[in-house]
Amino acid sequence: MEAKNVIADYAETAGKVRVSANAYNHRQPGDPKRLAQALLTLVSATNPPSRLQLGTDALARIREKHAFVEQELQTWEALSRSTDFPV
């Protein structure tokens, strides 16, 4: 649902998000019925995860993020380690 009043000053920020969301709406790969079933499985789990990505789109985004974080860790590892007391 889009707001009745669209403020032109926000076209480059919130406006871009609105356009992107509208383009993606009803094109998500997820099936709401399967989501509901997954949630039932989750709530009855003995040891549920702290975080659970549902859907192939969410999995892809998290994998991209993890790859970026891992690369950044490697790039800056020496500087990170340099802050410890000498052994």
PDB file of N, CA, C and O in Angstrom:
ATOM      1  N   MET A   1       0.840  -1.174   0.000  1.00  0.00           N
ATOM      2  CA  MET A   1       0.000   0.000   0.000  1.00  0.00           C
ATOM      3  C   MET A   1       0.884   1.236   0.000  1.00  0.00           C
ATOM      4  O   MET A   1       1.806   1.349   0.808  1.00  0.00           O
ATOM      5  N   GLU A   2       0.611   2.130  -0.878  1.00  0.00           N
ATOM      6  CA  GLU A   2       1.397   3.352  -1.012  1.00  0.00           C
ATOM      7  C   GLU A   2       0.697   4.504  -0.305  1.00  0.00           C
ATOM      8  O   GLU A   2      -0.531   4.595  -0.305  1.00  0.00           O
ATOM      9  N   ALA A   3       1.487   5.374   0.293  1.00  0.00           N
ATOM     10  CA  ALA A   3       0.930   6.535   0.990  1.00  0.00           C
ATOM     11  C   ALA A   3       0.221   7.455  -0.007  1.00  0.00           C
ATOM     12  O   ALA A   3       0.606   7.541  -1.173  1.00  0.00           O
ATOM     13  N   LYS A   4      -0.806   8.129   0.467  1.00  0.00           N
ATOM     14  CA  LYS A   4      -1.547   9.061  -0.399  1.00  0.00           C
ATOM     15  C   LYS A   4      -0.671  10.226  -0.832  1.00  0.00           C
ATOM     16  O   LYS A   4      -0.712  10.649  -1.988  1.00  0.00           O
ATOM     17  N   ASN A   5       0.115  10.738   0.093  1.00  0.00           N
ATOM     18  CA  ASN A   5       0.981  11.883  -0.193  1.00  0.00           C
ATOM     19  C   ASN A   5       2.409  11.412  -0.413  1.00  0.00           C
ATOM     20  O   ASN A   5       3.054  10.904   0.505  1.00  0.00           O
ATOM     21  N   VAL A   6       2.896  11.582  -1.631  1.00  0.00           N
ATOM     22  CA  VAL A   6       4.271  11.240  -1.960  1.00  0.00           C
ATOM     23  C   VAL A   6       5.047  12.550  -1.992  1.00  0.00           C
ATOM     24  O   VAL A   6       4.686  13.468  -2.728  1.00  0.00           O
ATOM     25  N   ILE A   7       6.107  12.641  -1.201  1.00  0.00           N
ATOM     26  CA  ILE A   7       6.882  13.873  -1.082  1.00  0.00           C
ATOM     27  C   ILE A   7       8.067  13.805  -2.038  1.00  0.00           C
ATOM     28  O   ILE A   7       8.927  12.932  -1.913  1.00  0.00           O
ATOM     29  N   ALA A   8       8.107  14.710  -2.971  1.00  0.00           N
ATOM     30  CA  ALA A   8       9.126  14.723  -4.023  1.00  0.00           C
ATOM     31  C   ALA A   8      10.546  14.796  -3.461  1.00  0.00           C
ATOM     32  O   ALA A   8      11.475  14.255  -4.061  1.00  0.00           O
ATOM     33  N   ASP A   9      10.721  15.453  -2.327  1.00  0.00           N
ATOM     34  CA  ASP A   9      12.060  15.583  -1.738  1.00  0.00           C
ATOM     35  C   ASP A   9      12.680  14.231  -1.394  1.00  0.00           C
ATOM     36  O   ASP A   9      13.899  14.122  -1.261  1.00  0.00           O
ATOM     37  N   TYR A  10      11.852  13.213  -1.250  1.00  0.00           N
ATOM     38  CA  TYR A  10      12.341  11.888  -0.888  1.00  0.00           C
ATOM     39  C   TYR A  10      12.470  10.950  -2.091  1.00  0.00           C
ATOM     40  O   TYR A  10      12.665   9.748  -1.914  1.00  0.00           O
ATOM     41  N   ALA A  11      12.365  11.473  -3.283  1.00  0.00           N
ATOM     42  CA  ALA A  11      12.410  10.640  -4.489  1.00  0.00           C
ATOM     43  C   ALA A  11      13.692   9.821  -4.602  1.00  0.00           C
ATOM     44  O   ALA A  11      13.661   8.683  -5.070  1.00  0.00           O
ATOM     45  N   GLU A  12      14.812  10.388  -4.179  1.00  0.00           N
ATOM     46  CA  GLU A  12      16.094   9.694  -4.308  1.00  0.00           C
ATOM     47  C   GLU A  12      16.366   8.712  -3.172  1.00  0.00           C
ATOM     48  O   GLU A  12      17.307   7.923  -3.261  1.00  0.00           O
ATOM     49  N   THR A  13      15.572   8.743  -2.116  1.00  0.00           N
ATOM     50  CA  THR A  13      15.794   7.832  -0.988  1.00  0.00           C
ATOM     51  C   THR A  13      14.605   6.891  -0.846  1.00  0.00           C
ATOM     52  O   THR A  13      14.598   5.803  -1.422  1.00  0.00           O
ATOM     53  N   ALA A  14      13.615   7.302  -0.092  1.00  0.00           N
ATOM     54  CA  ALA A  14      12.432   6.457   0.117  1.00  0.00           C
ATOM     55  C   ALA A  14      11.710   6.181  -1.194  1.00  0.00           C
ATOM     56  O   ALA A  14      11.117   5.116  -1.364  1.00  0.00           O
ATOM     57  N   GLY A  15      11.755   7.116  -2.102  1.00  0.00           N
ATOM     58  CA  GLY A  15      11.102   6.925  -3.395  1.00  0.00           C
ATOM     59  C   GLY A  15      11.692   5.755  -4.161  1.00  0.00           C
ATOM     60  O   GLY A  15      10.966   4.975  -4.778  1.00  0.00           O
ATOM     61  N   LYS A  16      13.021   5.636  -4.119  1.00  0.00           N
ATOM     62  CA  LYS A  16      13.673   4.507  -4.804  1.00  0.00           C
ATOM     63  C   LYS A  16      13.292   3.184  -4.144  1.00  0.00           C
ATOM     64  O   LYS A  16      13.105   2.178  -4.827  1.00  0.00           O
ATOM     65  N   VAL A  17      13.177   3.187  -2.827  1.00  0.00           N
ATOM     66  CA  VAL A  17      12.758   1.974  -2.124  1.00  0.00           C
ATOM     67  C   VAL A  17      11.331   1.613  -2.534  1.00  0.00           C
ATOM     68  O   VAL A  17      11.029   0.444  -2.769  1.00  0.00           O
ATOM     69  N   ARG A  18      10.466   2.604  -2.619  1.00  0.00           N
ATOM     70  CA  ARG A  18       9.069   2.378  -3.012  1.00  0.00           C
ATOM     71  C   ARG A  18       8.991   1.774  -4.413  1.00  0.00           C
ATOM     72  O   ARG A  18       8.245   0.820  -4.636  1.00  0.00           O
ATOM     73  N   VAL A  19       9.745   2.316  -5.341  1.00  0.00           N
ATOM     74  CA  VAL A  19       9.738   1.816  -6.721  1.00  0.00           C
ATOM     75  C   VAL A  19      10.249   0.377  -6.762  1.00  0.00           C
ATOM     76  O   VAL A  19       9.676  -0.478  -7.438  1.00  0.00           O
ATOM     77  N   SER A  20      11.334   0.123  -6.030  1.00  0.00           N
ATOM     78  CA  SER A  20      11.896  -1.231  -5.993  1.00  0.00           C
ATOM     79  C   SER A  20      10.911  -2.229  -5.385  1.00  0.00           C
ATOM     80  O   SER A  20      10.729  -3.327  -5.910  1.00  0.00           O
ATOM     81  N   ALA A  21      10.280  -1.844  -4.283  1.00  0.00           N
ATOM     82  CA  ALA A  21       9.312  -2.732  -3.632  1.00  0.00           C
ATOM     83  C   ALA A  21       8.127  -3.008  -4.550  1.00  0.00           C
ATOM     84  O   ALA A  21       7.652  -4.141  -4.623  1.00  0.00           O
ATOM     85  N   ASN A  22       7.653  -1.994  -5.242  1.00  0.00           N
ATOM     86  CA  ASN A  22       6.532  -2.188  -6.163  1.00  0.00           C
ATOM     87  C   ASN A  22       6.907  -3.125  -7.305  1.00  0.00           C
ATOM     88  O   ASN A  22       6.084  -3.929  -7.743  1.00  0.00           O
ATOM     89  N   ALA A  23       8.137  -3.029  -7.788  1.00  0.00           N
ATOM     90  CA  ALA A  23       8.579  -3.888  -8.888  1.00  0.00           C
ATOM     91  C   ALA A  23       8.699  -5.346  -8.436  1.00  0.00           C
ATOM     92  O   ALA A  23       8.465  -6.264  -9.222  1.00  0.00           O
ATOM     93  N   TYR A  24       9.063  -5.554  -7.173  1.00  0.00           N
ATOM     94  CA  TYR A  24       9.277  -6.895  -6.641  1.00  0.00           C
ATOM     95  C   TYR A  24       7.993  -7.536  -6.125  1.00  0.00           C
ATOM     96  O   TYR A  24       7.898  -8.760  -6.035  1.00  0.00           O
ATOM     97  N   ASN A  25       7.012  -6.712  -5.789  1.00  0.00           N
ATOM     98  CA  ASN A  25       5.778  -7.200  -5.190  1.00  0.00           C
ATOM     99  C   ASN A  25       5.083  -8.227  -6.082  1.00  0.00           C
ATOM    100  O   ASN A  25       4.928  -8.018  -7.285  1.00  0.00           O
ATOM    101  N   HIS A  26       4.679  -9.311  -5.491  1.00  0.00           N
ATOM    102  CA  HIS A  26       4.015 -10.438  -6.168  1.00  0.00           C
ATOM    103  C   HIS A  26       4.939 -11.206  -7.103  1.00  0.00           C
ATOM    104  O   HIS A  26       4.478 -11.999  -7.924  1.00  0.00           O
ATOM    105  N   ARG A  27       6.238 -10.972  -6.982  1.00  0.00           N
ATOM    106  CA  ARG A  27       7.219 -11.719  -7.766  1.00  0.00           C
ATOM    107  C   ARG A  27       8.176 -12.489  -6.854  1.00  0.00           C
ATOM    108  O   ARG A  27       9.147 -13.080  -7.326  1.00  0.00           O
ATOM    109  N   GLN A  28       7.900 -12.480  -5.556  1.00  0.00           N
ATOM    110  CA  GLN A  28       8.734 -13.187  -4.598  1.00  0.00           C
ATOM    111  C   GLN A  28       8.647 -14.687  -4.866  1.00  0.00           C
ATOM    112  O   GLN A  28       7.600 -15.194  -5.272  1.00  0.00           O
ATOM    113  N   PRO A  29       9.760 -15.396  -4.635  1.00  0.00           N
ATOM    114  CA  PRO A  29       9.737 -16.837  -4.877  1.00  0.00           C
ATOM    115  C   PRO A  29       9.003 -17.620  -3.791  1.00  0.00           C
ATOM    116  O   PRO A  29       8.687 -18.794  -3.981  1.00  0.00           O
ATOM    117  N   GLY A  30       8.733 -16.986  -2.666  1.00  0.00           N
ATOM    118  CA  GLY A  30       8.143 -17.692  -1.532  1.00  0.00           C
ATOM    119  C   GLY A  30       6.668 -17.985  -1.678  1.00  0.00           C
ATOM    120  O   GLY A  30       5.909 -17.196  -2.242  1.00  0.00           O
ATOM    121  N   ASP A  31       6.276 -19.137  -1.157  1.00  0.00           N
ATOM    122  CA  ASP A  31       4.886 -19.579  -1.129  1.00  0.00           C
ATOM    123  C   ASP A  31       4.377 -19.381   0.303  1.00  0.00           C
ATOM    124  O   ASP A  31       4.887 -20.029   1.216  1.00  0.00           O
ATOM    125  N   PRO A  32       3.398 -18.514   0.529  1.00  0.00           N
ATOM    126  CA  PRO A  32       2.917 -18.244   1.897  1.00  0.00           C
ATOM    127  C   PRO A  32       2.458 -19.494   2.639  1.00  0.00           C
ATOM    128  O   PRO A  32       2.632 -19.580   3.855  1.00  0.00           O
ATOM    129  N   LYS A  33       1.881 -20.457   1.943  1.00  0.00           N
ATOM    130  CA  LYS A  33       1.452 -21.689   2.607  1.00  0.00           C
ATOM    131  C   LYS A  33       2.650 -22.499   3.102  1.00  0.00           C
ATOM    132  O   LYS A  33       2.609 -23.091   4.180  1.00  0.00           O
ATOM    133  N   ARG A  34       3.704 -22.515   2.308  1.00  0.00           N
ATOM    134  CA  ARG A  34       4.911 -23.226   2.728  1.00  0.00           C
ATOM    135  C   ARG A  34       5.613 -22.474   3.860  1.00  0.00           C
ATOM    136  O   ARG A  34       6.212 -23.092   4.740  1.00  0.00           O
ATOM    137  N   LEU A  35       5.541 -21.158   3.837  1.00  0.00           N
ATOM    138  CA  LEU A  35       6.085 -20.359   4.937  1.00  0.00           C
ATOM    139  C   LEU A  35       5.362 -20.715   6.236  1.00  0.00           C
ATOM    140  O   LEU A  35       6.000 -20.930   7.267  1.00  0.00           O
ATOM    141  N   ALA A  36       4.040 -20.777   6.184  1.00  0.00           N
ATOM    142  CA  ALA A  36       3.260 -21.123   7.373  1.00  0.00           C
ATOM    143  C   ALA A  36       3.672 -22.494   7.904  1.00  0.00           C
ATOM    144  O   ALA A  36       3.821 -22.673   9.112  1.00  0.00           O
ATOM    145  N   GLN A  37       3.852 -23.442   7.023  1.00  0.00           N
ATOM    146  CA  GLN A  37       4.270 -24.779   7.444  1.00  0.00           C
ATOM    147  C   GLN A  37       5.661 -24.742   8.069  1.00  0.00           C
ATOM    148  O   GLN A  37       5.913 -25.412   9.070  1.00  0.00           O
ATOM    149  N   ALA A  38       6.556 -23.965   7.482  1.00  0.00           N
ATOM    150  CA  ALA A  38       7.907 -23.834   8.039  1.00  0.00           C
ATOM    151  C   ALA A  38       7.860 -23.209   9.428  1.00  0.00           C
ATOM    152  O   ALA A  38       8.610 -23.618  10.314  1.00  0.00           O
ATOM    153  N   LEU A  39       6.994 -22.229   9.629  1.00  0.00           N
ATOM    154  CA  LEU A  39       6.869 -21.595  10.942  1.00  0.00           C
ATOM    155  C   LEU A  39       6.336 -22.567  11.980  1.00  0.00           C
ATOM    156  O   LEU A  39       6.767 -22.541  13.132  1.00  0.00           O
ATOM    157  N   LEU A  40       5.407 -23.422  11.587  1.00  0.00           N
ATOM    158  CA  LEU A  40       4.910 -24.449  12.507  1.00  0.00           C
ATOM    159  C   LEU A  40       6.029 -25.412  12.895  1.00  0.00           C
ATOM    160  O   LEU A  40       6.134 -25.821  14.051  1.00  0.00           O
ATOM    161  N   THR A  41       6.848 -25.764  11.936  1.00  0.00           N
ATOM    162  CA  THR A  41       7.994 -26.620  12.218  1.00  0.00           C
ATOM    163  C   THR A  41       8.950 -25.910  13.179  1.00  0.00           C
ATOM    164  O   THR A  41       9.474 -26.520  14.111  1.00  0.00           O
ATOM    165  N   LEU A  42       9.165 -24.647  12.944  1.00  0.00           N
ATOM    166  CA  LEU A  42      10.074 -23.860  13.769  1.00  0.00           C
ATOM    167  C   LEU A  42       9.599 -23.754  15.218  1.00  0.00           C
ATOM    168  O   LEU A  42      10.383 -23.957  16.144  1.00  0.00           O
ATOM    169  N   VAL A  43       8.326 -23.439  15.414  1.00  0.00           N
ATOM    170  CA  VAL A  43       7.841 -23.245  16.780  1.00  0.00           C
ATOM    171  C   VAL A  43       7.792 -24.544  17.575  1.00  0.00           C
ATOM    172  O   VAL A  43       7.785 -24.518  18.806  1.00  0.00           O
ATOM    173  N   SER A  44       7.758 -25.661  16.893  1.00  0.00           N
ATOM    174  CA  SER A  44       7.743 -26.930  17.618  1.00  0.00           C
ATOM    175  C   SER A  44       9.149 -27.539  17.733  1.00  0.00           C
ATOM    176  O   SER A  44       9.307 -28.639  18.261  1.00  0.00           O
ATOM    177  N   ALA A  45      10.152 -26.832  17.245  1.00  0.00           N
ATOM    178  CA  ALA A  45      11.521 -27.343  17.298  1.00  0.00           C
ATOM    179  C   ALA A  45      12.045 -27.330  18.727  1.00  0.00           C
ATOM    180  O   ALA A  45      11.819 -26.376  19.471  1.00  0.00           O
ATOM    181  N   THR A  46      12.738 -28.383  19.102  1.00  0.00           N
ATOM    182  CA  THR A  46      13.330 -28.479  20.428  1.00  0.00           C
ATOM    183  C   THR A  46      14.436 -27.442  20.607  1.00  0.00           C
ATOM    184  O   THR A  46      14.571 -26.846  21.675  1.00  0.00           O
ATOM    185  N   ASN A  47      15.213 -27.235  19.569  1.00  0.00           N
ATOM    186  CA  ASN A  47      16.335 -26.311  19.621  1.00  0.00           C
ATOM    187  C   ASN A  47      16.282 -25.379  18.404  1.00  0.00           C
ATOM    188  O   ASN A  47      17.051 -25.557  17.460  1.00  0.00           O
ATOM    189  N   PRO A  48      15.384 -24.392  18.418  1.00  0.00           N
ATOM    190  CA  PRO A  48      15.240 -23.534  17.238  1.00  0.00           C
ATOM    191  C   PRO A  48      16.460 -22.643  17.032  1.00  0.00           C
ATOM    192  O   PRO A  48      17.165 -22.327  17.990  1.00  0.00           O
ATOM    193  N   PRO A  49      16.710 -22.242  15.807  1.00  0.00           N
ATOM    194  CA  PRO A  49      17.860 -21.386  15.525  1.00  0.00           C
ATOM    195  C   PRO A  49      17.642 -19.969  16.054  1.00  0.00           C
ATOM    196  O   PRO A  49      16.508 -19.525  16.230  1.00  0.00           O
ATOM    197  N   SER A  50      18.736 -19.278  16.300  1.00  0.00           N
ATOM    198  CA  SER A  50      18.649 -17.863  16.689  1.00  0.00           C
ATOM    199  C   SER A  50      18.164 -17.023  15.509  1.00  0.00           C
ATOM    200  O   SER A  50      17.440 -16.040  15.668  1.00  0.00           O
ATOM    201  N   ARG A  51      18.585 -17.444  14.334  1.00  0.00           N
ATOM    202  CA  ARG A  51      18.193 -16.758  13.100  1.00  0.00           C
ATOM    203  C   ARG A  51      17.843 -17.829  12.073  1.00  0.00           C
ATOM    204  O   ARG A  51      18.474 -18.884  12.013  1.00  0.00           O
ATOM    205  N   LEU A  52      16.836 -17.541  11.277  1.00  0.00           N
ATOM    206  CA  LEU A  52      16.457 -18.486  10.232  1.00  0.00           C
ATOM    207  C   LEU A  52      16.032 -17.702   9.003  1.00  0.00           C
ATOM    208  O   LEU A  52      15.063 -16.944   9.038  1.00  0.00           O
ATOM    209  N   GLN A  53      16.757 -17.889   7.935  1.00  0.00           N
ATOM    210  CA  GLN A  53      16.402 -17.246   6.678  1.00  0.00           C
ATOM    211  C   GLN A  53      15.444 -18.169   5.940  1.00  0.00           C
ATOM    212  O   GLN A  53      15.732 -19.348   5.737  1.00  0.00           O
ATOM    213  N   LEU A  54      14.322 -17.627   5.547  1.00  0.00           N
ATOM    214  CA  LEU A  54      13.326 -18.424   4.841  1.00  0.00           C
ATOM    215  C   LEU A  54      13.217 -17.925   3.406  1.00  0.00           C
ATOM    216  O   LEU A  54      12.938 -16.751   3.165  1.00  0.00           O
ATOM    217  N   GLY A  55      13.435 -18.811   2.480  1.00  0.00           N
ATOM    218  CA  GLY A  55      13.343 -18.485   1.065  1.00  0.00           C
ATOM    219  C   GLY A  55      14.713 -18.434   0.417  1.00  0.00           C
ATOM    220  O   GLY A  55      15.708 -18.076   1.048  1.00  0.00           O
ATOM    221  N   THR A  56      14.743 -18.794  -0.839  1.00  0.00           N
ATOM    222  CA  THR A  56      16.000 -18.797  -1.579  1.00  0.00           C
ATOM    223  C   THR A  56      16.560 -17.392  -1.740  1.00  0.00           C
ATOM    224  O   THR A  56      17.776 -17.212  -1.797  1.00  0.00           O
ATOM    225  N   ASP A  57      15.683 -16.393  -1.814  1.00  0.00           N
ATOM    226  CA  ASP A  57      16.162 -15.015  -1.931  1.00  0.00           C
ATOM    227  C   ASP A  57      16.871 -14.583  -0.656  1.00  0.00           C
ATOM    228  O   ASP A  57      17.902 -13.915  -0.723  1.00  0.00           O
ATOM    229  N   ALA A  58      16.343 -14.947   0.493  1.00  0.00           N
ATOM    230  CA  ALA A  58      16.980 -14.605   1.770  1.00  0.00           C
ATOM    231  C   ALA A  58      18.306 -15.355   1.923  1.00  0.00           C
ATOM    232  O   ALA A  58      19.299 -14.777   2.367  1.00  0.00           O
ATOM    233  N   LEU A  59      18.323 -16.618   1.562  1.00  0.00           N
ATOM    234  CA  LEU A  59      19.564 -17.387   1.638  1.00  0.00           C
ATOM    235  C   LEU A  59      20.658 -16.759   0.778  1.00  0.00           C
ATOM    236  O   LEU A  59      21.807 -16.655   1.207  1.00  0.00           O
ATOM    237  N   ALA A  60      20.304 -16.344  -0.425  1.00  0.00           N
ATOM    238  CA  ALA A  60      21.283 -15.730  -1.328  1.00  0.00           C
ATOM    239  C   ALA A  60      21.840 -14.440  -0.739  1.00  0.00           C
ATOM    240  O   ALA A  60      23.047 -14.205  -0.791  1.00  0.00           O
ATOM    241  N   ARG A  61      20.973 -13.607  -0.181  1.00  0.00           N
ATOM    242  CA  ARG A  61      21.434 -12.342   0.413  1.00  0.00           C
ATOM    243  C   ARG A  61      22.380 -12.585   1.589  1.00  0.00           C
ATOM    244  O   ARG A  61      23.398 -11.906   1.720  1.00  0.00           O
ATOM    245  N   ILE A  62      22.047 -13.542   2.432  1.00  0.00           N
ATOM    246  CA  ILE A  62      22.894 -13.837   3.587  1.00  0.00           C
ATOM    247  C   ILE A  62      24.235 -14.397   3.129  1.00  0.00           C
ATOM    248  O   ILE A  62      25.272 -14.039   3.687  1.00  0.00           O
ATOM    249  N   ARG A  63      24.235 -15.256   2.138  1.00  0.00           N
ATOM    250  CA  ARG A  63      25.502 -15.789   1.627  1.00  0.00           C
ATOM    251  C   ARG A  63      26.372 -14.680   1.051  1.00  0.00           C
ATOM    252  O   ARG A  63      27.586 -14.675   1.252  1.00  0.00           O
ATOM    253  N   GLU A  64      25.760 -13.745   0.338  1.00  0.00           N
ATOM    254  CA  GLU A  64      26.508 -12.594  -0.195  1.00  0.00           C
ATOM    255  C   GLU A  64      27.108 -11.779   0.947  1.00  0.00           C
ATOM    256  O   GLU A  64      28.274 -11.391   0.889  1.00  0.00           O
ATOM    257  N   LYS A  65      26.329 -11.526   1.961  1.00  0.00           N
ATOM    258  CA  LYS A  65      26.797 -10.756   3.118  1.00  0.00           C
ATOM    259  C   LYS A  65      27.938 -11.468   3.818  1.00  0.00           C
ATOM    260  O   LYS A  65      28.946 -10.846   4.152  1.00  0.00           O
ATOM    261  N   HIS A  66      27.791 -12.774   4.044  1.00  0.00           N
ATOM    262  CA  HIS A  66      28.842 -13.534   4.712  1.00  0.00           C
ATOM    263  C   HIS A  66      30.132 -13.531   3.897  1.00  0.00           C
ATOM    264  O   HIS A  66      31.220 -13.421   4.464  1.00  0.00           O
ATOM    265  N   ALA A  67      30.025 -13.649   2.595  1.00  0.00           N
ATOM    266  CA  ALA A  67      31.215 -13.618   1.733  1.00  0.00           C
ATOM    267  C   ALA A  67      31.904 -12.260   1.838  1.00  0.00           C
ATOM    268  O   ALA A  67      33.131 -12.189   1.905  1.00  0.00           O
ATOM    269  N   PHE A  68      31.125 -11.193   1.854  1.00  0.00           N
ATOM    270  CA  PHE A  68      31.694  -9.851   1.991  1.00  0.00           C
ATOM    271  C   PHE A  68      32.386  -9.697   3.338  1.00  0.00           C
ATOM    272  O   PHE A  68      33.503  -9.184   3.406  1.00  0.00           O
ATOM    273  N   VAL A  69      31.734 -10.135   4.406  1.00  0.00           N
ATOM    274  CA  VAL A  69      32.310 -10.016   5.752  1.00  0.00           C
ATOM    275  C   VAL A  69      33.597 -10.835   5.843  1.00  0.00           C
ATOM    276  O   VAL A  69      34.582 -10.361   6.409  1.00  0.00           O
ATOM    277  N   GLU A  70      33.609 -12.036   5.307  1.00  0.00           N
ATOM    278  CA  GLU A  70      34.801 -12.882   5.343  1.00  0.00           C
ATOM    279  C   GLU A  70      35.958 -12.218   4.592  1.00  0.00           C
ATOM    280  O   GLU A  70      37.093 -12.215   5.068  1.00  0.00           O
ATOM    281  N   GLN A  71      35.667 -11.660   3.428  1.00  0.00           N
ATOM    282  CA  GLN A  71      36.716 -10.987   2.648  1.00  0.00           C
ATOM    283  C   GLN A  71      37.257  -9.785   3.409  1.00  0.00           C
ATOM    284  O   GLN A  71      38.466  -9.553   3.426  1.00  0.00           O
ATOM    285  N   GLU A  72      36.382  -9.028   4.032  1.00  0.00           N
ATOM    286  CA  GLU A  72      36.802  -7.858   4.796  1.00  0.00           C
ATOM    287  C   GLU A  72      37.620  -8.267   6.027  1.00  0.00           C
ATOM    288  O   GLU A  72      38.600  -7.604   6.366  1.00  0.00           O
ATOM    289  N   LEU A  73      37.220  -9.356   6.698  1.00  0.00           N
ATOM    290  CA  LEU A  73      38.001  -9.869   7.826  1.00  0.00           C
ATOM    291  C   LEU A  73      39.424 -10.207   7.402  1.00  0.00           C
ATOM    292  O   LEU A  73      40.386  -9.855   8.085  1.00  0.00           O
ATOM    293  N   GLN A  74      39.549 -10.884   6.286  1.00  0.00           N
ATOM    294  CA  GLN A  74      40.874 -11.265   5.801  1.00  0.00           C
ATOM    295  C   GLN A  74      41.709 -10.036   5.459  1.00  0.00           C
ATOM    296  O   GLN A  74      42.898  -9.981   5.774  1.00  0.00           O
ATOM    297  N   THR A  75      41.094  -9.065   4.822  1.00  0.00           N
ATOM    298  CA  THR A  75      41.809  -7.854   4.418  1.00  0.00           C
ATOM    299  C   THR A  75      42.364  -7.102   5.625  1.00  0.00           C
ATOM    300  O   THR A  75      43.478  -6.581   5.563  1.00  0.00           O
ATOM    301  N   TRP A  76      41.619  -7.039   6.702  1.00  0.00           N
ATOM    302  CA  TRP A  76      41.985  -6.228   7.865  1.00  0.00           C
ATOM    303  C   TRP A  76      42.450  -7.045   9.064  1.00  0.00           C
ATOM    304  O   TRP A  76      42.610  -6.503  10.158  1.00  0.00           O
ATOM    305  N   GLU A  77      42.669  -8.348   8.867  1.00  0.00           N
ATOM    306  CA  GLU A  77      43.025  -9.206   9.989  1.00  0.00           C
ATOM    307  C   GLU A  77      44.310  -8.765  10.689  1.00  0.00           C
ATOM    308  O   GLU A  77      44.361  -8.742  11.919  1.00  0.00           O
ATOM    309  N   ALA A  78      45.335  -8.420   9.938  1.00  0.00           N
ATOM    310  CA  ALA A  78      46.599  -8.026  10.560  1.00  0.00           C
ATOM    311  C   ALA A  78      46.407  -6.802  11.449  1.00  0.00           C
ATOM    312  O   ALA A  78      46.943  -6.759  12.557  1.00  0.00           O
ATOM    313  N   LEU A  79      45.672  -5.832  10.998  1.00  0.00           N
ATOM    314  CA  LEU A  79      45.426  -4.648  11.817  1.00  0.00           C
ATOM    315  C   LEU A  79      44.595  -5.003  13.050  1.00  0.00           C
ATOM    316  O   LEU A  79      44.861  -4.505  14.144  1.00  0.00           O
ATOM    317  N   SER A  80      43.608  -5.850  12.877  1.00  0.00           N
ATOM    318  CA  SER A  80      42.795  -6.283  14.015  1.00  0.00           C
ATOM    319  C   SER A  80      43.648  -6.974  15.066  1.00  0.00           C
ATOM    320  O   SER A  80      43.509  -6.703  16.259  1.00  0.00           O
ATOM    321  N   ARG A  81      44.530  -7.866  14.629  1.00  0.00           N
ATOM    322  CA  ARG A  81      45.381  -8.598  15.562  1.00  0.00           C
ATOM    323  C   ARG A  81      46.418  -7.693  16.227  1.00  0.00           C
ATOM    324  O   ARG A  81      46.882  -7.980  17.331  1.00  0.00           O
ATOM    325  N   SER A  82      46.771  -6.625  15.569  1.00  0.00           N
ATOM    326  CA  SER A  82      47.834  -5.747  16.094  1.00  0.00           C
ATOM    327  C   SER A  82      47.440  -5.006  17.366  1.00  0.00           C
ATOM    328  O   SER A  82      48.294  -4.381  17.994  1.00  0.00           O
ATOM    329  N   THR A  83      46.193  -5.059  17.754  1.00  0.00           N
ATOM    330  CA  THR A  83      45.747  -4.300  18.933  1.00  0.00           C
ATOM    331  C   THR A  83      45.854  -5.090  20.232  1.00  0.00           C
ATOM    332  O   THR A  83      45.612  -4.533  21.302  1.00  0.00           O
ATOM    333  N   ASP A  84      46.211  -6.377  20.169  1.00  0.00           N
ATOM    334  CA  ASP A  84      46.367  -7.191  21.381  1.00  0.00           C
ATOM    335  C   ASP A  84      47.668  -6.842  22.109  1.00  0.00           C
ATOM    336  O   ASP A  84      48.618  -6.337  21.512  1.00  0.00           O
ATOM    337  N   PHE A  85      47.683  -7.122  23.405  1.00  0.00           N
ATOM    338  CA  PHE A  85      48.933  -7.012  24.160  1.00  0.00           C
ATOM    339  C   PHE A  85      49.955  -7.994  23.550  1.00  0.00           C
ATOM    340  O   PHE A  85      49.568  -9.062  23.078  1.00  0.00           O
ATOM    341  N   PRO A  86      51.217  -7.653  23.555  1.00  0.00           N
ATOM    342  CA  PRO A  86      52.238  -8.600  23.056  1.00  0.00           C
ATOM    343  C   PRO A  86      52.234  -9.856  23.916  1.00  0.00           C
ATOM    344  O   PRO A  86      51.979  -9.803  25.119  1.00  0.00           O
ATOM    345  N   VAL A  87      52.518 -10.975  23.284  1.00  0.00           N
ATOM    346  CA  VAL A  87      52.554 -12.254  24.007  1.00  0.00           C
ATOM    347  C   VAL A  87      53.957 -12.502  24.536  1.00  0.00           C
ATOM    348  O   VAL A  87      54.203 -13.525  25.175  1.00  0.00           O
TER     349      VAL A  87
END
